[in-house]
Amino acid sequence: MPTKLDRRTRRDSDCRSIAAAAFFEEEFPRLAERNGALVASGMRWLEAPPLTVEVGEQAWSIAAEGEKLVAANGNVPGALVVALSEDQFSRVAQNLVTFNGLLVTGELQPDRTNREALSSWDALWHTLLEGWTVLPEQLSFVDRHGQPLDLNASFTPASDPADIAHFLREAGFLHLRGWLDPTDMARISRDMDAALPDYSEGDGKSWWATLADGSRACVRLQDFVERSPTTQALLEGPQWDLLHRVLAGHDHLERKPAKGRIIEALFKPVGIVSGPSDLTFHRDCHLGRHAYACSRMTVGISLTASGPGNGQLQVIAGSHRVGIPVEHAKTRPYLPVVAMQTEPGDLTVHLSCTLHEATPPVSSERRVMYTEIPLAGGPLDTSVEGVRGDIDAILKRRAPV
């Protein structure tokens, strides 16, 4: 059976202060009993060293002993050492932030030679807390009839909705071909040009990047839907309603009103040298809060065609099911990498746990809009808007670095 969309296991209301000493004495034994064998086998697969966590003057080291995971007081030779404050450890222990999240925000500054080991333990810590394996051994891709899945498949509005919903859960992404009118895409692109003069750097509603010639260019427009009647009509129209129902399958998705920051319009110019535009492989839960909000979806609306010349979305199939460390994904992914070439009116969909990247344009500009579809509220409801805002702020602040 493919992975369910709803992977939430934690509530914001349950968050508390967790002291490192109490964690290793009380919670670690239970976690090691449940997920320790997965972590130990993952350490061997990734060739990851032991992990030493220093909090104040105390230290604990996590290591594999055969199929068991053990923790002991003090440092061990050859371990990755991560120094945290009590507050940082408390947040890490509850998946409010990841090791990589602390690195991106500048709260954690390990030696550069430890970056790959840190990335491995970023994934292994998820394994410890949530049982999210890094091992690809049991992973296969099959359609709902049990036959091999064509990862390069695309779906039209006439495709069987059950096939579409199954593919998304099995592979972690979708390419939906011809779902929207290309004429509307051209209208929206003109709306972007018309709205651009009303945005300025530092206005809190746009993102900017530096081009090779030293000039600054706007790369993202927020609060865009009210400036584009065609976009608003699209998000309130029957085709978007169909999309929601097809993507939901047996899960429940939130249907948000077409206002505010429900959608962002992106310019993808040639020659960006710094700034928040084309990110290499990452997950949308990469900085933290996977257990509170995943798996939500990001839908890309292709206003222009996309491909190798002007950039395209690439995903790592199955990476919502296997926790490939991000640094491995960038250099030697061990699951299939799929590039999606689109035409105006095509949609791309990826889950928040799926590794994805946007390749930079090299010959011509690309334009695309992105919107997020979260899981519907319920026992594990959380402020997805706040999560997205926090992550966007971090990425925007740290992109030049």
Residue pairs with C-beta under 8 A, 6 or more apart in sequence:
2 166
2 169
2 170
3 169
3 170
3 295
3 320
3 321
4 169
4 251
5 169
5 249
5 251
5 295
5 297
5 351
5 375
6 251
6 295
6 375
6 380
7 130
7 290
7 291
7 294
7 295
7 353
8 291
8 292
8 293
8 294
8 375
8 380
8 382
9 130
9 291
9 380
10 94
10 95
10 291
10 292
10 380
11 292
11 379
11 380
11 381
11 382
12 292
12 382
12 383
15 94
15 96
16 90
16 94
17 86
17 87
17 90
18 27
18 89
18 90
18 93
18 94
19 86
19 89
19 90
20 53
20 55
20 58
20 60
20 84
20 86
20 89
20 93
21 58
23 89
23 93
24 60
24 71
27 93
28 71
31 128
31 129
32 39
32 68
32 69
32 70
32 71
32 128
34 131
35 69
35 127
35 128
35 129
35 130
35 131
36 67
36 68
36 69
36 128
37 67
37 68
37 69
38 127
38 131
38 133
38 135
39 62
39 64
39 69
39 124
39 127
39 128
40 64
40 65
40 66
40 67
40 68
40 69
41 67
41 135
42 48
42 123
42 124
42 127
42 133
42 134
42 135
43 64
43 120
43 124
44 64
45 134
45 135
46 120
46 123
46 124
46 134
46 325
46 328
48 80
48 117
48 120
48 121
48 124
49 78
49 79
49 80
49 117
50 61
50 62
50 63
50 64
50 76
50 78
50 79
50 80
51 61
51 62
51 63
51 79
51 80
51 82
51 121
51 124
52 59
52 60
52 61
52 62
52 75
52 76
52 79
52 80
52 81
52 82
53 59
53 60
53 61
53 62
53 82
53 84
53 89
54 75
54 81
54 82
54 83
54 84
55 83
55 84
55 85
55 86
55 89
56 85
56 86
58 73
59 73
59 74
59 75
60 71
60 72
60 73
60 74
61 71
61 72
61 73
61 74
61 75
61 76
61 79
62 69
62 70
62 71
63 69
63 70
63 71
63 72
63 76
63 79
64 70
69 128
75 81
80 110
80 114
80 117
80 118
80 121
81 110
82 99
82 108
82 110
82 118
82 121
83 108
84 92
84 102
84 108
88 97
88 102
88 107
88 108
91 97
91 288
92 98
92 99
92 102
92 125
93 129
95 126
95 129
95 130
95 288
95 289
95 290
95 291
95 292
96 288
96 289
96 292
97 287
97 288
97 289
98 122
98 125
98 126
98 286
98 287
98 288
99 108
99 118
99 121
99 122
99 125
100 118
100 119
100 122
100 286
100 287
100 326
101 286
101 287
101 288
101 394
102 108
103 109
103 110
103 118
104 287
104 394
104 395
104 398
105 287
105 394
105 398
106 398
110 118
115 327
116 325
116 327
116 328
119 325
119 326
119 327
119 328
120 134
120 325
120 327
120 328
122 325
122 326
123 132
123 134
123 323
123 324
123 325
124 134
126 132
126 290
126 323
127 133
127 134
127 323
129 291
130 290
130 291
132 290
132 323
133 322
133 323
134 322
134 323
134 324
134 325
135 322
136 318
136 322
136 334
136 335
139 318
139 321
139 322
139 335
141 148
141 149
141 151
141 170
141 171
141 317
141 318
142 148
142 149
142 170
143 149
143 163
143 166
143 167
143 170
144 162
144 163
144 166
149 167
149 170
149 171
151 171
151 317
151 336
151 338
152 338
153 167
153 175
154 175
154 176
154 177
154 346
155 163
155 164
155 167
155 174
155 175
155 176
155 177
156 176
156 177
156 178
156 179
157 178
157 179
157 239
157 242
161 245
161 246
161 249
162 249
164 174
164 176
164 246
164 247
165 246
165 247
165 248
165 249
165 250
166 249
167 174
168 174
168 247
168 249
168 349
168 351
169 249
170 318
171 317
171 318
171 338
172 315
172 317
172 318
172 319
172 320
172 321
172 350
172 351
172 353
172 354
173 315
173 317
173 338
173 340
173 348
173 349
173 350
173 351
173 354
173 356
174 247
174 347
174 348
174 349
174 350
175 340
175 342
175 346
175 347
175 348
176 243
176 346
176 347
176 348
176 349
177 342
177 343
177 346
178 343
178 345
178 346
179 239
179 243
179 345
179 346
179 347
180 234
180 239
180 301
180 345
180 346
180 347
181 345
182 343
182 344
182 345
184 230
184 234
184 345
185 301
185 302
185 303
185 304
185 344
185 345
186 303
186 344
187 228
187 230
188 228
188 230
188 231
188 234
188 265
188 303
188 369
189 303
189 304
189 367
191 224
191 227
191 228
191 229
191 230
191 231
191 265
192 221
192 224
192 228
192 265
192 267
192 303
192 367
194 227
195 221
195 224
195 227
195 228
195 265
196 218
196 221
198 227
199 205
199 206
199 218
199 221
200 206
201 208
201 216
201 218
205 221
205 222
205 223
206 218
206 220
206 221
206 222
207 218
207 219
207 220
207 275
207 276
207 277
207 396
208 216
208 217
208 218
208 219
208 275
209 216
209 217
209 219
209 269
209 272
209 274
209 275
209 276
209 277
209 399
210 216
210 217
210 272
210 273
210 274
210 275
210 400
211 217
211 269
211 271
211 272
211 273
212 271
212 272
212 273
213 271
217 267
217 269
217 272
218 267
219 266
219 267
219 268
219 269
219 272
219 275
219 276
219 277
220 264
220 265
220 266
220 267
220 276
221 227
221 264
221 265
221 266
222 261
222 264
223 260
223 261
224 231
224 263
224 264
224 265
224 369
225 231
225 232
225 235
225 258
225 259
225 260
225 262
225 263
226 232
226 259
228 265
231 258
231 263
231 265
231 369
232 258
234 240
234 301
235 258
235 262
235 263
235 371
236 258
243 299
243 347
244 253
244 255
244 373
247 253
247 297
247 349
247 373
251 375
252 375
252 376
252 378
253 297
253 373
253 374
253 375
253 376
254 373
254 374
254 375
254 376
254 377
254 384
256 262
256 374
262 371
263 369
263 370
263 371
264 369
264 370
264 371
265 303
265 367
265 369
266 277
266 367
266 368
266 369
266 370
267 365
267 367
268 277
268 278
268 310
268 311
268 358
268 360
268 361
268 365
268 366
268 367
268 368
269 361
269 365
270 310
270 360
270 361
270 362
270 363
270 364
270 365
272 278
272 360
274 399
274 400
275 399
275 400
276 395
276 396
276 399
277 358
277 360
277 399
278 311
278 357
278 358
278 359
278 360
279 357
279 358
279 395
280 330
280 357
281 314
281 316
281 326
281 329
281 330
281 333
281 355
281 356
281 357
282 326
282 355
282 356
282 357
283 290
283 319
283 326
283 352
283 353
283 354
283 355
283 356
284 296
284 298
284 352
284 353
284 391
285 293
285 294
285 352
285 353
286 326
287 390
287 391
287 394
289 382
289 387
290 352
290 353
292 380
292 382
292 387
293 352
293 374
293 375
293 382
293 384
293 387
294 351
294 352
294 353
295 320
295 351
295 352
295 353
295 375
296 351
296 352
296 372
296 373
296 374
296 375
296 384
297 349
297 350
297 351
297 352
297 372
297 373
297 374
298 349
298 350
298 352
298 370
298 371
298 372
298 373
299 347
299 348
299 349
299 370
299 371
299 372
299 373
300 313
300 342
300 347
300 348
300 349
300 368
300 369
300 370
301 347
301 368
301 369
301 370
301 371
302 342
302 343
302 344
302 345
302 346
302 347
302 348
302 368
303 344
303 367
303 368
303 369
304 310
304 344
304 365
304 366
304 367
304 368
305 341
305 342
305 343
305 344
305 366
306 312
306 313
306 340
306 341
306 342
306 366
306 368
307 341
307 342
308 339
308 341
308 359
308 362
309 361
309 362
309 363
309 364
310 361
310 362
310 363
310 364
310 365
310 366
311 358
311 359
311 360
311 361
311 362
311 366
312 339
312 340
312 341
312 342
312 358
312 359
312 366
313 339
313 340
313 342
313 348
313 350
313 356
313 357
313 358
314 337
314 338
314 339
314 340
314 356
314 357
314 358
314 359
315 337
315 338
315 340
315 350
315 354
315 355
315 356
316 324
316 329
316 333
316 335
316 336
316 337
316 338
316 354
316 355
316 356
317 335
317 336
317 337
317 338
318 335
318 336
319 329
319 335
319 353
319 354
319 355
320 351
320 353
320 354
322 335
324 333
324 334
324 335
324 355
326 355
328 334
329 355
333 355
339 359
340 348
342 348
350 356
372 384
372 388
374 384
